[in-house]
Amino acid sequence: MTLTVNLLPWRRSDRQRRQRCRIGIMVSVITLLVSSFWGGWELRRQSLMALQKQGSELEHQHHKLQEKLQQQMQPQGEQQYRRPGMEKERQHRVSRWGYILTKLTSKLPENSWLRSISWQSDILTLEGYTSEIGDLEKIEVVLKQLPGAFHMKAGPVSYQAAQELTYTFFLEEMGGSFVSP
């Protein structure tokens, strides 16, 4: 009697193993695609939230600066209250400077920021920083286009960090002093 050996079962088990491998690869690819899309979506959502947070912080700072400007423009002492129309004049002055500063900030080059704005001894000092030296010329053009007549003088320019260039400009209204706007 001869023994019969069935050699075909290995084919079926090999086919099942390849099918499981194909299914595993397809599931892995689908999982990778879904996680990539979800990760991209989550990254965009977080970026949007960060931009919204930054926008709200900038609005808050804008309101604080307007309040400080109004406080600085408020009349000091009772002598200023005696003149009729003083409040209206003060409001006009605040709104004019608000308009001028808003124009200035909206026209600054993309990678340029104002660090501080101060007004002492009838001179408006603008300090800021930029990432490119070519932006200084653009800033100077923007300052020359501001409403009103100003004498403009460039101040010191220096490198603070590897990519940061600080600048200062001084503005004095024509006639030697800032006339109340």
C-alpha positions in Angstrom: 0.0 0.0 0.0 1.3 3.4 -1.0 0.8 6.4 1.1 -0.9 9.4 -0.7 0.2 12.8 0.3 -1.9 15.9 -0.5 0.4 18.8 -1.4 -2.4 21.3 -2.2 -3.3 22.6 1.3 -0.2 24.8 1.4 -1.6 26.7 -1.6 -4.8 27.5 0.2 -3.0 28.6 3.3 -0.6 30.7 1.2 -3.5 32.3 -0.6 -5.1 33.2 2.7 -1.9 34.6 4.1 -1.5 36.8 1.0 -5.1 37.9 1.2 -4.6 38.8 4.9 -1.5 40.8 4.0 -3.3 42.7 1.2 -6.2 43.5 3.6 -3.7 44.6 6.2 -1.9 46.9 3.7 -5.3 48.4 2.5 -6.4 49.0 6.1 -3.0 50.6 6.9 -3.2 52.9 3.8 -6.7 53.9 4.6 -5.8 54.6 8.2 -2.8 56.6 7.1 -4.9 58.7 4.7 -7.6 59.3 7.3 -5.1 60.3 10.0 -3.2 62.6 7.5 -6.4 64.4 6.5 -7.5 64.6 10.1 -4.0 65.9 11.2 -4.0 68.5 8.4 -7.5 69.6 9.4 -6.5 69.8 13.1 -3.4 71.8 12.1 -5.5 74.3 10.1 -8.0 74.5 13.0 -5.3 75.3 15.5 -3.7 77.8 13.1 -7.0 79.5 12.7 -7.6 79.6 16.5 -4.1 81.0 17.0 -4.8 83.7 14.4 -8.1 84.6 16.0 -6.5 84.8 19.4 -3.7 87.0 18.0 -6.3 89.2 16.3 -8.3 89.6 19.5 -5.1 90.5 21.4 -4.2 93.1 18.8 -7.7 94.5 19.0 -7.4 94.6 22.8 -4.0 96.4 22.5 -5.5 98.8 20.0 -8.3 99.7 22.4 -5.8 100.2 25.2 -3.6 102.5 23.0 -6.7 104.5 22.1 -7.6 104.8 25.8 -4.1 105.9 26.7 -4.1 108.4 23.8 -7.4 109.8 25.0 -6.1 110.0 28.6 -3.0 111.9 27.5 -5.1 114.2 25.4 -7.5 115.0 28.3 -7.2 118.5 29.6 -5.3 118.8 32.9 -6.4 121.4 35.4 -9.4 123.6 35.7 -8.0 126.3 33.4 -8.6 124.3 30.4 -12.2 123.7 31.2 -12.9 127.4 31.3 -12.6 127.8 27.5 -15.8 126.9 25.7 -15.4 124.2 23.1 -12.3 122.7 24.7 -13.8 119.2 24.8 -14.8 119.3 21.1 -11.2 120.5 20.3 -9.7 117.6 22.3 -12.0 115.1 20.6 -11.0 116.4 17.2 -7.3 116.2 18.2 -7.7 112.6 19.4 -9.6 111.5 16.3 -7.0 113.2 14.0 -4.1 111.5 15.6 -6.0 108.2 15.7 -6.6 108.6 12.0 -3.0 109.4 11.3 -1.7 106.5 13.3 -4.2 104.1 11.8 -3.1 105.2 8.3 0.5 104.7 9.3 0.0 101.1 10.7 -2.1 100.0 7.7 0.5 101.1 5.2 3.7 99.6 6.9 5.5 97.0 4.9 4.6 93.4 5.7 7.5 92.5 7.9 7.7 95.8 9.8 6.2 96.6 13.2 6.1 99.6 15.5 7.5 99.0 18.9 6.7 102.3 20.5 5.2 105.7 19.7 6.0 108.6 22.0 5.5 112.3 22.0 7.9 114.5 24.0 9.1 118.0 23.5 6.9 118.5 20.5 8.5 115.6 18.6 6.7 112.4 17.7 9.1 109.4 18.0 8.4 106.2 16.2 10.5 103.1 17.0 10.1 99.8 15.4 11.7 96.8 13.8 11.8 95.1 10.4 13.4 92.1 8.9 14.7 93.7 5.7 16.8 96.9 5.2 14.8 97.7 2.0 11.7 98.2 4.2 13.2 101.3 5.8 12.8 103.2 2.5 9.2 102.0 2.2 8.6 103.2 5.8 10.1 106.6 5.0 7.8 106.9 1.9 4.8 105.9 4.1 5.7 108.6 6.7 6.0 111.2 4.0 2.5 110.4 2.8 0.9 110.9 6.2 -1.8 113.5 6.3 -0.3 116.8 7.6 3.0 118.5 7.0 5.9 117.0 9.0 9.6 117.4 9.1 11.0 113.9 9.2 14.3 112.8 10.5 15.7 109.3 10.6 17.2 108.2 13.8 19.6 105.3 14.7 19.3 102.0 12.9 20.8 98.8 14.5 20.6 95.1 14.3 19.1 93.5 17.4 18.9 89.8 16.5 20.1 87.8 13.5 17.0 88.9 11.4 15.8 92.0 13.3 16.7 95.5 12.3 15.5 98.3 14.7 14.8 101.8 13.4 13.7 105.2 14.8 12.0 108.1 13.0 11.3 111.6 14.5 8.4 113.6 13.2 8.0 117.3 13.9 5.0 119.2 12.5 6.0 122.1 10.1 6.6 125.3 12.0 8.8 123.8 14.6 6.2 122.2 16.9 3.2 120.0 16.8 0.2 122.2 16.4 -2.8 120.8 18.1 -4.5 118.7 15.4 
